[in-house]
Amino acid sequence: MYFEYLDEKGRRLGPELRLAITTAMTQLENSQDKLIKAVQADRNYPIWVYDTHEEEKPRHILIGALRLLDYQPGQGGTDSLLFPALVGSSKHTLNCVQDVNSARTRLALVLKQSRGINVLVQDRDTGDMIKRQWLRVVLSMLGHSRLNQRQATRAFRCFEKTPSQVSYSWVNLRKVSYTTVKEVRQEYEEKISKQAGELSKSTEVDYEKLTSLELEEPLAIVTPLREQVRANVAWSDSNHPVVKRAQFYASAPIFYPSRHKGALPRLRKLPEKDAPRSFRLQRSDLKLESEPLIAKQRIYRYRTEYREEARRAASERLESN
């Protein structure tokens, strides 16, 4: 494919980075092939894969998922593969997992180095020169025009010791952004001036709420994020009575050392996504009020005892930037 670099970075580093991307992708594909063969050879080792039925073979499903580096039909642009699995493995397989993780780290580095390069590419149908991201052009030449970069560079978790218990659950995450009454009021006043007095009742009510508060009061904008899978893992040892516990995000397979024909750790499987969740009381130390100040924009007030702390944290962030 013919292309022309549009910037100095491309002309200076393009050939070197192209070789590095090619090498990194080849190393990843080769290491993944070895891992897949190792997983196949571990057919008598314990395994659990989320959302499989009795008639399905979880190991075959796992192997299919391990091959996926590119976006699949219907997969969103920011989505990565959701594939929780707990895989008892031989020492050889665990070594293969580490090799895959190393290859993914190398690929992530070179992909990061390659961003910000643009090229002109000749359109095959019209012959016109069009602007494109150079990285996408190179990946297309390597057969990965739809490479899911996050999915292809995400490391698999690999435990050194066999856990005694693994408990999977769904967790709702949210992003909390800091703002102030003054900033939100300014946004509303700009909206009001543009609408020339033709305001909805809800906008009037929300603005009245803001005018009743001090301008410098901190507020929080809460943005829900996509649900994640979490694993609560415990390790115990007959020689050490203290149990070690840890939590991990677990949307990708977890590999751990096991014996041939061994058993899974005590396992609480991930429930169906639509299954009823166990009710948990709200924590008493939540920093935000339970009800939003402005529901449509998910704007919350801080509880009185946390407002000064929110101001101080925002000030420190500004100073560090």
C-alpha positions as CSV (number, residue, x, y, z in Angstrom):
1,M,0.0,0.0,0.0
2,Y,1.4,3.4,-1.1
3,F,1.5,6.2,1.5
4,E,3.3,9.4,2.2
5,Y,4.2,10.7,5.7
6,L,2.7,14.1,6.6
7,D,4.9,14.9,9.6
8,E,8.5,14.8,10.7
9,K,7.9,12.1,13.3
10,G,6.8,9.7,10.6
11,R,9.6,10.5,8.2
12,R,12.2,10.1,11.0
13,L,10.8,7.1,12.9
14,G,8.3,5.4,10.5
15,P,10.5,2.6,9.0
16,E,11.9,1.7,12.5
17,L,8.5,1.7,14.1
18,R,7.0,-0.3,11.3
19,L,9.6,-3.0,11.8
20,A,9.0,-2.9,15.6
21,I,5.2,-3.3,15.2
22,T,5.7,-6.2,12.8
23,T,8.1,-7.9,15.1
24,A,5.8,-7.3,18.2
25,M,2.7,-8.6,16.4
26,T,4.6,-11.7,15.2
27,Q,5.9,-12.4,18.7
28,L,2.4,-12.0,20.2
29,E,0.8,-14.3,17.6
30,N,3.6,-17.0,18.1
31,S,3.4,-16.8,21.9
32,Q,-0.4,-17.1,21.7
33,D,-0.2,-20.1,19.5
34,K,2.1,-21.8,22.0
35,L,-0.3,-20.9,24.8
36,I,-3.3,-22.4,22.9
37,K,-1.4,-25.6,22.4
38,A,-0.5,-25.8,26.1
39,V,-4.1,-25.2,27.1
40,Q,-5.2,-27.9,24.8
41,A,-2.6,-30.3,26.3
42,D,-4.0,-29.5,29.8
43,R,-7.3,-31.1,28.9
44,N,-7.4,-33.0,32.3
45,Y,-6.8,-29.9,34.4
46,P,-9.6,-28.1,36.2
47,I,-11.3,-25.2,34.4
48,W,-14.3,-23.0,34.8
49,V,-15.6,-20.6,32.1
50,Y,-18.4,-18.1,32.6
51,D,-21.7,-18.5,30.8
52,T,-21.1,-22.0,29.4
53,H,-23.7,-24.7,29.4
54,E,-23.3,-28.4,30.2
55,E,-23.2,-29.5,26.6
56,E,-20.5,-27.0,25.8
57,K,-16.8,-27.7,26.3
58,P,-15.3,-24.8,28.3
59,R,-11.7,-25.5,27.2
60,H,-12.7,-25.2,23.5
61,I,-14.5,-21.9,24.3
62,L,-11.4,-20.7,26.2
63,I,-9.2,-21.5,23.2
64,G,-11.5,-19.6,20.8
65,A,-11.4,-16.6,23.1
66,L,-7.6,-16.7,23.3
67,R,-7.4,-16.3,19.6
68,L,-9.3,-13.0,19.5
69,L,-7.2,-9.9,19.0
70,D,-9.5,-8.0,16.6
71,Y,-12.9,-6.3,17.1
72,Q,-15.8,-8.8,16.5
73,P,-19.1,-8.0,14.8
74,G,-21.3,-5.9,17.1
75,Q,-18.4,-5.1,19.5
76,G,-18.3,-1.4,20.5
77,G,-15.3,0.8,19.8
78,T,-14.4,1.0,23.5
79,D,-15.3,-2.5,24.5
80,S,-12.9,-5.3,25.2
81,L,-13.8,-9.0,25.5
82,L,-15.6,-10.0,28.6
83,F,-14.4,-13.5,29.3
84,P,-14.1,-14.5,33.0
85,A,-12.5,-17.9,33.4
86,L,-10.5,-19.8,36.1
87,V,-7.9,-22.1,34.5
88,G,-5.9,-24.7,36.5
89,S,-2.7,-25.1,34.6
90,S,0.6,-27.0,34.3
91,K,3.9,-25.3,34.9
92,H,4.5,-25.2,31.1
93,T,1.2,-23.5,30.5
94,L,1.9,-20.9,33.2
95,N,5.3,-20.2,31.5
96,C,3.4,-19.7,28.2
97,V,1.1,-17.2,29.9
98,Q,4.1,-15.2,31.1
99,D,5.5,-15.2,27.5
100,V,2.1,-13.9,26.2
101,N,2.1,-11.2,28.8
102,S,5.6,-10.1,27.9
103,A,4.7,-10.0,24.2
104,R,1.6,-7.9,25.0
105,T,3.7,-5.5,27.0
106,R,6.1,-5.0,24.1
107,L,3.2,-4.5,21.7
108,A,1.6,-1.9,24.0
109,L,4.8,0.0,24.1
110,V,5.4,0.2,20.4
111,L,1.7,1.0,19.7
112,K,2.1,3.9,22.1
113,Q,5.3,5.1,20.4
114,S,3.5,5.0,17.0
115,R,0.6,7.3,17.8
116,G,0.4,10.7,16.3
117,I,1.7,9.8,12.9
118,N,-0.5,10.7,9.9
119,V,-0.1,9.7,6.2
120,L,-1.6,10.2,2.8
121,V,-2.9,6.9,1.4
122,Q,-4.1,6.4,-2.2
123,D,-7.7,5.2,-2.4
124,R,-7.9,2.0,-4.4
125,D,-11.2,3.0,-6.1
126,T,-10.8,6.7,-6.9
127,G,-7.0,7.1,-6.8
128,D,-7.4,10.1,-4.5
129,M,-5.0,10.7,-1.7
130,I,-6.7,10.6,1.7
131,K,-5.4,11.3,5.2
132,R,-5.3,8.3,7.6
133,Q,-3.6,7.3,10.9
134,W,-0.4,5.6,10.0
135,L,-0.8,3.0,12.7
136,R,-4.1,1.9,11.2
137,V,-2.5,1.6,7.8
138,V,0.4,-0.6,9.2
139,L,-2.0,-2.8,11.2
140,S,-4.1,-3.3,8.1
141,M,-1.1,-4.4,6.1
142,L,-0.4,-7.0,8.9
143,G,-3.9,-8.4,8.6
144,H,-5.3,-6.6,11.7
145,S,-7.2,-3.6,10.4
146,R,-9.6,-3.9,13.3
147,L,-7.1,-4.7,16.0
148,N,-8.7,-4.1,19.5
149,Q,-5.6,-2.5,21.0
150,R,-6.8,-2.7,24.6
151,Q,-7.8,-6.4,24.2
152,A,-4.6,-7.3,22.4
153,T,-2.4,-5.7,25.1
154,R,-4.3,-6.7,28.2
155,A,-2.2,-9.1,30.4
156,F,-3.7,-12.3,31.7
157,R,-3.5,-12.7,35.5
158,C,-1.2,-15.6,36.5
159,F,-1.0,-16.7,40.1
160,E,2.2,-18.2,41.5
161,K,0.2,-20.2,44.2
162,T,-3.0,-22.1,44.0
163,P,-5.9,-20.1,45.6
164,S,-8.1,-21.8,48.2
165,Q,-11.1,-19.8,47.2
166,V,-12.3,-17.5,44.4
167,S,-15.5,-15.6,44.4
168,Y,-16.7,-13.7,41.3
169,S,-19.1,-10.8,41.4
170,W,-20.3,-7.9,39.3
171,V,-19.2,-4.4,40.4
172,N,-20.7,-1.0,39.3
173,L,-18.0,1.6,38.8
174,R,-18.5,5.3,38.5
175,K,-16.3,8.3,37.6
176,V,-16.6,11.3,40.0
177,S,-15.6,14.7,38.5
178,Y,-15.2,17.8,40.7
179,T,-16.9,21.1,39.9
180,T,-18.4,24.0,41.8
181,V,-21.7,25.8,42.1
182,K,-20.2,28.8,40.3
183,E,-19.1,26.7,37.2
184,V,-22.5,24.9,36.9
185,R,-24.4,28.2,37.3
186,Q,-22.3,29.8,34.5
187,E,-23.3,26.9,32.2
188,Y,-26.9,27.4,33.1
189,E,-26.7,31.1,32.5
190,E,-25.2,30.6,29.1
191,K,-28.0,28.2,28.3
192,I,-30.6,30.7,29.5
193,S,-29.2,33.5,27.4
194,K,-29.2,31.4,24.3
195,Q,-32.8,30.3,24.9
196,A,-34.0,33.9,25.3
197,G,-36.3,33.2,28.3
198,E,-38.0,30.1,26.8
199,L,-37.0,27.8,29.6
200,S,-38.4,24.5,30.5
201,K,-39.9,24.2,34.0
202,S,-37.2,21.7,35.0
203,T,-34.4,24.1,33.9
204,E,-35.9,26.9,36.0
205,V,-36.2,24.6,39.1
206,D,-32.6,23.4,38.7
207,Y,-31.3,26.9,38.3
208,E,-33.2,28.1,41.4
209,K,-31.5,25.3,43.4
210,L,-28.1,26.6,42.3
211,T,-28.8,30.2,43.2
212,S,-29.7,29.2,46.7
213,L,-26.1,27.8,47.3
214,E,-22.8,29.5,47.9
215,L,-20.8,30.0,44.6
216,E,-17.7,28.2,45.9
217,E,-19.5,25.1,47.2
218,P,-17.9,22.0,45.7
219,L,-20.2,19.7,43.6
220,A,-19.6,16.3,42.0
221,I,-20.6,15.0,38.6
222,V,-21.1,11.3,38.7
223,T,-20.8,9.3,35.5
224,P,-21.7,5.6,35.5
225,L,-19.2,3.3,33.9
226,R,-19.6,-0.1,32.3
227,E,-20.0,-2.9,34.8
228,Q,-16.8,-4.8,35.6
229,V,-16.1,-8.3,36.9
230,R,-14.3,-8.6,40.2
231,A,-12.7,-11.7,41.8
232,N,-12.1,-11.9,45.5
233,V,-9.3,-14.4,46.0
234,A,-8.0,-16.1,49.1
235,W,-4.9,-18.2,49.7
236,S,-4.3,-20.4,52.7
237,D,-1.4,-22.6,53.8
238,S,-1.5,-25.3,56.5
239,N,1.9,-23.9,57.7
240,H,0.6,-20.3,58.0
241,P,-2.7,-19.8,59.7
242,V,-3.1,-16.3,58.4
243,V,-5.2,-16.3,55.2
244,K,-4.1,-13.9,52.4
245,R,-6.8,-12.1,50.5
246,A,-6.8,-9.9,47.4
247,Q,-9.3,-8.4,44.9
248,F,-8.7,-8.2,41.2
249,Y,-10.6,-7.1,38.1
250,A,-11.3,-10.3,36.3
251,S,-12.8,-9.7,32.9
252,A,-10.1,-11.9,31.4
253,P,-9.0,-15.5,32.3
254,I,-7.1,-16.2,35.5
255,F,-4.5,-18.9,35.3
256,Y,-3.2,-20.7,38.4
257,P,-0.9,-23.7,39.2
258,S,-2.8,-27.0,39.6
259,R,-2.3,-30.7,39.4
260,H,-3.3,-33.2,36.7
261,K,-7.0,-34.2,37.4
262,G,-7.0,-31.7,40.3
263,A,-10.1,-29.9,41.6
264,L,-11.0,-26.2,41.3
265,P,-10.6,-24.0,44.4
266,R,-13.8,-23.3,46.3
267,L,-15.6,-21.3,43.7
268,R,-18.5,-18.8,43.8
269,K,-19.3,-18.5,40.1
270,L,-20.2,-15.2,38.5
271,P,-24.0,-14.9,38.4
272,E,-25.9,-14.1,35.3
273,K,-25.7,-10.4,34.5
274,D,-29.5,-10.0,35.0
275,A,-29.7,-12.2,38.1
276,P,-31.0,-10.4,41.3
277,R,-28.2,-8.9,43.3
278,S,-27.9,-9.3,47.0
279,F,-28.9,-6.1,48.8
280,R,-26.1,-4.2,50.6
281,L,-26.7,-1.3,53.0
282,Q,-25.2,2.0,51.9
283,R,-21.9,2.8,53.6
284,S,-22.2,5.4,56.3
285,D,-19.1,7.3,55.1
286,L,-20.2,8.1,51.6
287,K,-18.9,11.5,50.7
288,L,-21.9,12.5,48.4
289,E,-25.5,13.0,49.4
290,S,-27.7,10.1,48.5
291,E,-30.0,12.1,46.2
292,P,-28.7,14.2,43.3
293,L,-29.0,18.0,43.4
294,I,-29.6,18.0,39.6
295,A,-30.8,14.5,38.5
296,K,-30.5,15.0,34.7
297,Q,-26.8,15.9,34.9
298,R,-26.1,13.6,37.8
299,I,-24.8,16.5,39.9
300,Y,-24.5,15.8,43.6
301,R,-23.6,17.9,46.7
302,Y,-20.9,16.7,49.0
303,R,-22.0,16.0,52.5
304,T,-21.3,18.9,54.8
305,E,-18.4,17.2,56.6
306,Y,-16.6,16.4,53.3
307,R,-16.9,19.7,51.5
308,E,-13.7,21.2,52.8
309,E,-11.8,18.0,52.0
310,A,-13.2,18.1,48.4
311,R,-12.0,21.7,47.9
312,R,-8.5,20.8,49.2
313,A,-8.2,17.8,47.0
314,A,-9.2,19.8,43.9
315,S,-6.7,22.5,44.8
316,E,-3.9,19.9,45.1
317,R,-4.8,18.4,41.7
318,L,-4.5,21.8,40.1
319,E,-1.1,22.5,41.7
320,S,0.2,19.1,40.6
321,N,-0.8,19.7,36.9
